[in-house]
């Protein structure tokens, strides 16, 4: 709204002055009022602003914590995919590290010692229980089992054979599969072991199967203790299993043939086999052997040739061929490569037949010579086991002694290098003595080996020890 026009000069001047004074007074009052409002506003605004800043800080802290917890990031799809791949690789790496840690702990010294103790316990108890079963001849009466005749006397040896096989053979399969040695599981000894169990528990009345199992168990399997140098090493599960596979079948069938009372009741095939016909026995066992050899040739040598030639898998043939120190390896190396497989299979057939000859002509009819044969085979394994303990641990001691000699020599050389060239009277050494003379004055632990190995050649100075030869890798047991 427009102000009214001012009157001419000199007219209404008192009113104008009064109005101006009114305006100034009114403005002064409002000015005082606005000063109070400004104070109130400043007070509240500052507190509100402080509160807002605290809330903002708290909100930022919560956001940072949420981002750290849930990793909420504003990223594109490609970056999200890359991060997912990275996280997946990291997860796989952690899993692989964990598995490696578990494998390492499994192979730790404590676990290895525990497994060795278990193997030692099982091996010793197996030998003891088998001897007790054979010597004490415990029997029990079975009256309700349809497999056996009523009130038949029944020995435990073949049951012990079965139970030990159920424990040792799955461990052998697992171990060889893990080491990529599982092609050894197609060898003849496992084939014959399966046939033995089939005869004992499924076909005890089959004369042909009994003849084949008896001849192969006393032939190829028993002689494998010599061929493959099986050792009676109680703390080694692998060696215990190999010896069981090769020596327990002839032991079981010798007991069935000669020492079971009323064996014909439990094993009716013996009724038709009071004696063996040599030619018929050799043909039956040879036929069983040829069936295995053809299957082995087809499914292992032919179908898996690429893996074998590339070195991914090992068989008995490739192992013996690469064993240049063995007689079989040297003989195979002298044959042209195209004829080696045929020569090896033919040689195995001849070997199988020759090793069955004593069983056919002598062992089947003589309990005495059967016992001598088993003692001889067991003696070979004990001799091999003794050689293992003496050679392996003896050479290990030599290596440790050689390392100790070198360590003492280096220590003496360092100390002589730091020592002052000025000699002390009464403590100086002759000029001809070298830094190794301190070993000559060492305690008997280092200077006299007879304190550690009783019965060994006496007192040989460690400095005169011949360098330790590298240990030969023992053959993988069949």
C-alpha positions as CSV (number, residue, x, y, z in Angstrom):
1,X,0.0,0.0,0.0
2,X,1.5,3.4,-1.0
3,X,2.3,6.0,1.5
4,X,0.1,9.2,1.5
5,X,1.7,12.1,-0.2
6,X,3.7,14.4,2.1
7,X,2.3,17.9,2.6
8,X,4.1,20.8,1.2
9,X,7.2,22.1,3.0
10,X,6.3,23.7,6.3
11,X,2.9,22.2,6.4
12,X,2.5,19.2,8.8
13,X,6.1,19.3,9.9
14,X,5.3,18.6,13.6
15,X,3.4,15.5,12.5
16,X,6.2,14.3,10.4
17,X,8.7,14.7,13.2
18,X,6.4,12.9,15.7
19,X,5.9,10.1,13.2
20,X,9.6,9.7,12.6
21,X,10.2,9.6,16.4
22,X,7.4,7.0,16.7
23,X,9.1,4.9,14.0
24,X,12.5,5.1,15.7
25,X,11.0,4.1,19.0
26,X,9.1,1.2,17.5
27,X,12.2,0.1,15.6
28,X,14.3,0.3,18.8
29,X,11.8,-1.9,20.6
30,X,11.7,-4.5,17.7
31,X,15.5,-4.3,17.6
32,X,15.7,-5.3,21.2
33,X,13.2,-8.0,20.6
34,X,15.2,-9.4,17.6
35,X,18.3,-9.5,19.7
36,X,16.7,-11.8,22.2
37,X,15.3,-14.0,19.4
38,X,18.7,-14.1,17.8
39,X,20.2,-15.3,21.0
40,X,17.6,-18.0,21.5
41,X,18.0,-19.1,17.8
42,X,21.8,-19.1,18.1
43,X,21.6,-21.2,21.2
44,X,19.3,-23.8,19.8
45,X,20.9,-23.8,16.3
46,X,24.3,-24.6,17.8
47,X,22.9,-27.5,19.8
48,X,20.9,-28.8,16.9
49,X,23.9,-28.6,14.7
50,X,26.1,-30.4,17.3
51,X,23.4,-33.0,17.6
52,X,23.3,-33.4,13.8
53,X,27.0,-33.8,13.6
54,X,27.0,-36.4,16.3
55,X,24.2,-38.3,14.6
56,X,26.1,-38.0,11.3
57,X,29.3,-39.3,12.9
58,X,27.4,-42.2,14.5
59,X,25.7,-43.0,11.1
60,X,29.1,-42.9,9.3
61,X,30.5,-45.3,11.9
62,X,27.6,-47.7,11.5
63,X,28.0,-47.6,7.8
64,X,31.7,-48.3,8.0
65,X,31.1,-51.2,10.4
66,X,28.4,-52.6,8.1
67,X,30.7,-52.3,5.1
68,X,33.4,-54.1,7.0
69,X,31.1,-56.8,8.1
70,X,29.1,-57.4,4.9
71,X,31.5,-55.9,2.5
72,X,28.9,-53.8,0.9
73,X,30.4,-52.1,-2.1
74,X,29.0,-50.2,-4.9
75,X,30.7,-52.0,-7.7
76,X,29.7,-53.1,-11.2
77,X,28.8,-56.6,-12.3
78,X,32.3,-57.3,-13.8
79,X,34.1,-56.3,-10.7
80,X,31.7,-58.4,-8.6
81,X,32.4,-61.4,-10.7
82,X,36.2,-60.8,-10.4
83,X,35.8,-60.5,-6.6
84,X,33.8,-63.7,-6.5
85,X,36.5,-65.6,-8.5
86,X,39.1,-64.2,-6.1
87,X,37.2,-65.2,-3.1
88,X,36.6,-68.7,-4.6
89,X,40.3,-69.2,-5.3
90,X,41.1,-68.0,-1.8
91,X,38.6,-70.5,-0.4
92,X,40.1,-73.3,-2.5
93,X,43.5,-72.4,-1.3
94,X,42.5,-72.4,2.3
95,X,40.9,-75.9,1.8
96,X,44.1,-77.2,0.0
97,X,46.2,-75.7,2.8
98,X,44.0,-77.4,5.4
99,X,44.2,-80.8,3.6
100,X,48.0,-80.4,3.3
101,X,48.2,-79.7,7.0
102,X,46.1,-82.8,7.8
103,X,48.3,-84.9,5.5
104,X,51.4,-83.5,7.2
105,X,50.0,-84.2,10.6
106,X,49.1,-87.8,9.5
107,X,52.7,-88.3,8.4
108,X,54.0,-86.7,11.6
109,X,56.4,-88.6,13.7
110,X,53.9,-89.3,16.4
111,X,51.4,-90.8,13.9
112,X,54.1,-92.8,12.1
113,X,55.3,-94.2,15.4
114,X,51.7,-95.2,16.3
115,X,51.1,-96.9,13.0
116,X,54.4,-98.7,13.3
117,X,53.4,-99.9,16.8
118,X,50.1,-101.1,15.6
119,X,51.8,-103.0,12.7
120,X,54.3,-104.5,15.1
121,X,51.6,-105.6,17.5
122,X,49.5,-107.2,14.7
123,X,52.5,-108.9,13.1
124,X,53.8,-110.4,16.4
125,X,50.3,-111.5,17.5
126,X,49.5,-113.0,14.1
127,X,52.6,-115.1,14.2
128,X,51.9,-116.2,17.8
129,X,48.3,-116.9,17.3
130,X,49.0,-118.9,14.2
131,X,51.5,-121.0,16.0
132,X,49.1,-121.6,18.9
133,X,46.3,-122.5,16.5
134,X,48.5,-125.0,14.8
135,X,50.1,-126.5,17.9
136,X,47.3,-126.5,20.4
137,X,44.6,-127.4,17.8
138,X,41.6,-125.7,19.4
139,X,38.3,-127.1,18.2
140,X,34.7,-126.3,18.6
141,X,31.5,-128.1,17.6
142,X,29.1,-126.8,15.2
143,X,25.6,-128.3,15.2
144,X,23.3,-125.7,13.6
145,X,25.3,-124.2,10.7
146,X,24.1,-125.6,7.4
147,X,27.5,-125.2,5.8
148,X,29.0,-127.8,8.0
149,X,27.9,-131.3,8.9
150,X,26.5,-131.9,12.4
151,X,29.0,-132.2,15.2
152,X,32.0,-131.7,12.9
153,X,35.4,-130.9,14.5
154,X,36.6,-127.6,13.1
155,X,39.9,-125.9,13.3
156,X,40.5,-122.2,13.2
157,X,43.5,-121.8,10.9
158,X,41.4,-121.1,7.7
159,X,39.2,-118.7,9.8
160,X,42.3,-116.9,11.0
161,X,43.4,-116.7,7.3
162,X,40.1,-115.2,6.4
163,X,39.9,-112.7,9.2
164,X,43.5,-111.5,8.7
165,X,42.8,-111.1,5.0
166,X,39.7,-109.0,5.7
167,X,41.9,-106.7,7.7
168,X,45.1,-106.5,5.7
169,X,43.9,-106.7,2.1
170,X,41.6,-103.6,2.2
171,X,44.5,-101.7,3.8
172,X,46.7,-102.9,0.9
173,X,44.2,-101.7,-1.7
174,X,43.9,-98.3,-0.1
175,X,47.6,-97.8,0.3
176,X,48.5,-99.0,-3.2
177,X,45.8,-96.9,-4.8
178,X,47.0,-93.8,-2.9
179,X,50.6,-94.4,-4.1
180,X,49.5,-95.2,-7.7
181,X,50.8,-98.8,-7.3
182,X,47.4,-100.4,-7.7
183,X,48.4,-102.2,-10.9
184,X,50.3,-104.6,-8.6
185,X,46.9,-105.7,-7.3
186,X,46.3,-107.5,-10.6
187,X,49.2,-109.9,-9.9
188,X,48.9,-113.6,-9.6
189,X,49.1,-113.7,-5.8
190,X,45.9,-111.6,-5.3
191,X,44.1,-113.8,-8.0
192,X,45.1,-116.9,-6.1
193,X,44.0,-115.4,-2.8
194,X,40.5,-114.8,-4.1
195,X,40.4,-118.3,-5.4
196,X,41.4,-119.6,-2.0
197,X,38.6,-117.8,-0.3
198,X,36.2,-119.0,-2.9
199,X,37.2,-122.6,-2.3
200,X,37.2,-122.3,1.6
201,X,33.8,-120.6,1.9
202,X,31.9,-121.3,-1.3
203,X,33.1,-124.5,-3.1
204,X,34.8,-126.7,-0.5
205,X,33.6,-129.8,-2.4
206,X,35.4,-128.9,-5.7
207,X,38.4,-131.2,-6.2
208,X,39.7,-129.3,-9.2
209,X,39.6,-126.0,-7.4
210,X,41.3,-127.5,-4.3
211,X,44.1,-128.9,-6.5
212,X,44.6,-125.6,-8.2
213,X,44.7,-123.6,-5.0
214,X,47.0,-126.1,-3.3
215,X,49.5,-126.2,-6.1
216,X,49.5,-122.4,-6.7
217,X,49.8,-121.6,-3.0
218,X,52.8,-124.0,-2.6
219,X,54.3,-122.9,-5.9
220,X,54.2,-119.3,-7.1
221,X,53.0,-117.8,-3.9
222,X,55.4,-119.5,-1.5
223,X,58.4,-119.0,-3.8
224,X,57.6,-115.3,-4.1
225,X,59.0,-114.9,-0.6
226,X,62.4,-115.7,-2.2
227,X,61.8,-114.0,-5.5
228,X,60.5,-110.7,-4.1
229,X,62.6,-110.8,-1.0
230,X,59.7,-110.6,1.5
231,X,60.9,-109.7,4.9
232,X,59.5,-110.4,8.4
233,X,59.6,-106.7,9.5
234,X,56.9,-106.4,12.2
235,X,56.8,-102.6,12.3
236,X,56.2,-102.2,8.6
237,X,52.6,-102.8,7.6
238,X,53.4,-103.2,3.9
239,X,56.0,-105.9,4.5
240,X,53.7,-107.7,7.0
241,X,50.9,-107.7,4.4
242,X,53.1,-109.0,1.6
243,X,54.4,-111.9,3.8
244,X,50.9,-112.8,4.8
245,X,49.8,-112.9,1.2
246,X,52.6,-115.3,0.2
247,X,53.1,-117.5,3.3
248,X,49.7,-117.9,4.9
249,X,48.0,-119.7,1.9
250,X,50.5,-122.6,1.9
251,X,50.3,-122.8,5.7
252,X,46.5,-123.0,5.5
253,X,46.4,-125.6,2.8
254,X,49.1,-127.7,4.5
255,X,47.0,-127.7,7.7
256,X,43.9,-128.6,5.8
257,X,45.6,-131.4,3.9
258,X,47.7,-133.0,6.7
259,X,46.6,-131.8,10.2
260,X,42.8,-131.3,10.3
261,X,41.0,-134.1,12.1
262,X,38.2,-135.3,9.9
263,X,39.1,-132.7,7.3
264,X,36.9,-134.5,4.7
265,X,33.8,-133.5,6.6
266,X,34.5,-129.8,6.3
267,X,36.3,-130.0,3.0
268,X,34.6,-132.8,1.0
269,X,37.0,-132.4,-2.0
270,X,39.6,-134.3,0.0
271,X,37.6,-137.5,-0.2
272,X,38.3,-137.7,-3.9
273,X,42.0,-136.7,-3.5
274,X,43.9,-139.2,-1.4
275,X,46.8,-138.6,-3.8
276,X,47.5,-136.2,-6.6
277,X,47.9,-137.3,-10.2
278,X,50.9,-135.2,-11.2
279,X,50.0,-134.5,-14.8
280,X,46.4,-133.7,-14.0
281,X,47.4,-131.4,-11.1
282,X,49.9,-129.5,-13.2
283,X,47.4,-129.1,-16.0
284,X,44.7,-127.8,-13.7
285,X,46.9,-125.3,-12.0
286,X,48.4,-124.4,-15.4
287,X,45.0,-123.7,-16.8
288,X,44.1,-121.5,-13.9
289,X,47.4,-119.7,-14.4
290,X,46.8,-119.2,-18.1
291,X,43.4,-117.7,-17.5
292,X,44.9,-115.2,-15.2
293,X,47.7,-114.4,-17.6
294,X,45.4,-113.8,-20.5
295,X,43.2,-111.5,-18.4
296,X,46.3,-109.6,-17.2
297,X,47.7,-109.3,-20.7
298,X,44.4,-107.9,-22.0
299,X,43.3,-105.5,-19.3
300,X,46.6,-104.3,-18.0
301,X,49.4,-104.7,-20.6
302,X,47.3,-103.8,-23.6
303,X,44.5,-101.6,-22.4
304,X,46.7,-99.6,-19.9
305,X,49.9,-99.5,-22.1
306,X,49.9,-95.7,-22.4
307,X,49.9,-95.1,-18.7
308,X,52.5,-97.8,-18.1
309,X,54.9,-96.5,-20.8
310,X,54.5,-92.9,-19.6
311,X,55.5,-93.9,-16.1
312,X,52.2,-93.0,-14.5
313,X,51.6,-96.6,-13.4
314,X,54.0,-99.4,-12.4
315,X,53.5,-103.1,-13.0
316,X,55.6,-106.1,-12.0
317,X,57.0,-106.3,-15.5
318,X,58.1,-102.7,-15.6
319,X,59.5,-102.8,-12.1
320,X,61.5,-105.9,-12.8
321,X,62.6,-104.6,-16.1
322,X,64.0,-101.4,-14.5
323,X,65.7,-103.4,-11.8
324,X,69.1,-103.6,-13.5
325,X,70.8,-105.2,-10.4
326,X,68.4,-108.2,-10.4
327,X,68.8,-111.3,-12.5
328,X,65.4,-110.9,-14.1
329,X,66.0,-107.3,-15.0
330,X,69.4,-108.0,-16.6
331,X,67.9,-111.0,-18.5
332,X,64.9,-108.8,-19.8
333,X,67.3,-106.0,-20.8
334,X,69.2,-108.4,-23.1
335,X,66.0,-109.3,-25.0
336,X,64.8,-107.1,-27.9
337,X,62.0,-104.7,-26.8
338,X,59.4,-106.3,-29.1
339,X,59.8,-109.7,-27.5
340,X,60.2,-108.8,-23.9
341,X,56.6,-109.1,-22.9
342,X,56.2,-112.5,-24.5
343,X,59.4,-113.7,-23.0
344,X,58.4,-112.5,-19.6
345,X,55.0,-114.2,-19.7
346,X,56.5,-117.4,-21.0
347,X,59.1,-117.3,-18.3
348,X,56.4,-116.8,-15.6
349,X,54.6,-119.8,-16.9
350,X,57.7,-122.0,-16.7
351,X,58.5,-120.6,-13.3
352,X,55.0,-121.4,-12.0
353,X,55.1,-125.0,-13.3
354,X,58.6,-125.6,-11.8
355,X,57.7,-124.2,-8.4
356,X,54.7,-126.5,-8.2
357,X,56.7,-129.7,-8.8
358,X,57.8,-130.2,-5.1
359,X,54.2,-129.7,-4.0
360,X,52.9,-132.3,-6.5
361,X,55.5,-135.0,-6.0
362,X,56.5,-134.5,-2.4
363,X,54.6,-132.1,-0.2
364,X,51.1,-133.4,-0.8
365,X,51.9,-136.9,0.6
366,X,54.3,-135.9,3.3
367,X,53.4,-133.9,6.5
368,X,57.1,-133.9,7.5
369,X,58.4,-132.4,4.3
370,X,55.5,-130.0,4.2
371,X,56.6,-128.7,7.7
372,X,60.2,-128.4,6.5
373,X,59.1,-126.5,3.5
374,X,57.1,-124.0,5.6
375,X,60.0,-123.6,8.0
376,X,62.4,-122.9,5.1
377,X,60.1,-120.2,3.6
378,X,59.6,-118.6,7.0
379,X,63.4,-118.7,7.6
380,X,64.0,-116.9,4.4
381,X,61.6,-114.1,5.4
382,X,63.2,-113.9,8.9
383,X,66.7,-113.7,7.4
384,X,65.5,-110.9,5.0
385,X,64.0,-109.1,8.0
386,X,67.1,-109.4,10.0
387,X,69.1,-108.0,7.1
388,X,66.7,-105.1,6.8
389,X,67.1,-104.2,10.5
390,X,70.8,-104.5,10.5
391,X,71.6,-103.0,7.2
392,X,69.1,-100.1,7.3
393,X,69.6,-99.1,10.9
394,X,73.4,-99.8,10.7
395,X,73.8,-97.6,7.6
396,X,71.6,-95.0,9.2
397,X,73.9,-94.9,12.2
398,X,76.9,-94.6,9.8
399,X,75.4,-91.6,8.1
400,X,74.6,-90.0,11.4
401,X,78.2,-90.7,12.6
402,X,79.6,-89.2,9.4
403,X,77.4,-86.1,9.8
404,X,78.7,-85.8,13.4
405,X,82.3,-86.1,12.2
406,X,81.8,-83.3,9.7
407,X,80.1,-81.1,12.2
408,X,82.9,-81.6,14.7
409,X,85.5,-80.9,12.0
410,X,83.7,-77.6,11.0
411,X,83.4,-76.6,14.6
412,X,87.1,-77.3,15.3
413,X,88.1,-75.4,12.2
414,X,86.0,-72.4,13.2
415,X,87.4,-72.4,16.7
416,X,91.0,-72.7,15.5
417,X,90.5,-69.8,13.1
418,X,89.2,-67.6,16.0
419,X,92.0,-68.6,18.4
420,X,95.1,-66.5,19.0
421,X,98.3,-67.5,17.2
422,X,100.2,-67.1,20.5
423,X,100.3,-70.5,22.2
424,X,100.0,-71.0,25.9
425,X,102.7,-73.1,27.6
426,X,101.4,-76.5,28.5
427,X,98.4,-76.2,26.3
428,X,99.9,-75.8,22.8
429,X,99.8,-78.6,20.3
430,X,102.4,-79.9,18.1
431,X,102.7,-78.4,14.6
432,X,101.8,-81.7,13.0
433,X,98.4,-81.9,14.7
434,X,95.4,-80.7,12.8
435,X,92.1,-79.3,13.9
436,X,90.6,-82.8,14.0
437,X,92.8,-84.0,16.8
438,X,90.0,-83.2,19.3
439,X,88.0,-86.1,18.0
440,X,90.7,-88.6,19.1
441,X,90.2,-87.5,22.7
442,X,86.4,-87.6,22.4
443,X,84.3,-89.9,24.7
444,X,83.7,-93.5,23.7
445,X,80.3,-92.5,22.1
446,X,82.3,-91.2,19.1
447,X,85.5,-93.0,19.3
448,X,84.4,-96.6,20.0
449,X,81.5,-98.0,18.1
450,X,81.3,-101.1,20.2
451,X,79.5,-99.1,22.9
452,X,76.6,-98.7,20.5
453,X,76.6,-101.9,18.5
454,X,77.6,-104.8,20.7
455,X,79.1,-107.7,18.7
456,X,80.3,-105.4,15.8
457,X,84.0,-105.2,15.0
458,X,85.7,-103.3,17.9
459,X,86.8,-99.7,18.1
460,X,87.1,-98.1,14.8
461,X,87.9,-94.4,14.7
462,X,85.1,-92.3,13.1
463,X,87.6,-90.6,10.8
464,X,88.3,-94.0,9.2
465,X,84.7,-94.8,8.4
466,X,84.1,-95.4,4.7
467,X,81.6,-93.0,3.1
468,X,78.1,-94.4,3.6
469,X,76.7,-95.9,0.4
470,X,73.3,-94.8,-0.6
471,X,70.6,-97.2,0.5
472,X,69.0,-99.2,-2.2
473,X,65.3,-98.7,-2.5
474,X,63.7,-101.9,-1.4
475,X,61.6,-103.6,-4.0
476,X,57.9,-103.1,-3.8
477,X,56.4,-106.2,-2.4
478,X,54.2,-108.0,-4.8
